[in-house]
Amino acid sequence: MLLYQKINRLWKASPDNSVQDVAGYLIDCWIDDYVKGAKPGSTDLVVVDLEGFSYLFDVHQERLIAAWGISKGKVDEARDATRMRGHPQSAGKAYHRGHAIAHQLGGKLDINLISQKGSINMGQFRVLENKAAKTPGALYFTYWEYNRILTQKPSAVQQGLLCPGEDAELRWFPN
């Protein structure tokens, strides 16, 4: 599990620039950790910005690495169940097409969907998602760990929430 030693200091240091500073720090941590387990030249990392959230994606391995963004509060928008149902689900019956950024936060489909254990997705993962939805201005993120090359199923997920005036809440779940 990554330990984000500087995250609280960066978040509290500058109210105007802290989001950019923290996001840059997180991206550096995620990339350093992710490429440690990769063969040289086997990654092609890009950041995709989509409707207020950002996604770190490995084009070569075709998998999501991280997602983050600022909560605008709870979004009341219907899910596109038909489109979600069409998303590949190859990890087995115990897994859901989980959202890296919760639907209630405005997370969409496609790049935002990931194979996630149903017991995590419907359980403890929701605690920080719900708090983020109730806290506009909070920075919410997920980082997906992979212990094997050539797999679409993450082995674990780190989840984080930084609410204004509070220390970071960080969680880790096996997947």
Secondary structure as GFF3:
##gff-version 3
##sequence-region A 1 175
A	DSSP	alpha_helix	7	13	.	.	.	ID=ss1
A	DSSP	alpha_helix	18	36	.	.	.	ID=ss2
A	DSSP	beta_strand	45	50	.	.	.	ID=ss3
A	DSSP	beta_strand	53	58	.	.	.	ID=ss4
A	DSSP	beta_strand	63	70	.	.	.	ID=ss5
A	DSSP	alpha_helix	81	85	.	.	.	ID=ss6
A	DSSP	beta_strand	95	99	.	.	.	ID=ss7
A	DSSP	three_ten_helix	103	105	.	.	.	ID=ss8
A	DSSP	three_ten_helix	110	112	.	.	.	ID=ss9
A	DSSP	beta_strand	113	117	.	.	.	ID=ss10
A	DSSP	alpha_helix	118	121	.	.	.	ID=ss11
A	DSSP	alpha_helix	125	133	.	.	.	ID=ss12
A	DSSP	beta_strand	139	145	.	.	.	ID=ss13
A	DSSP	beta_strand	156	162	.	.	.	ID=ss14
A	DSSP	beta_strand	169	174	.	.	.	ID=ss15
###
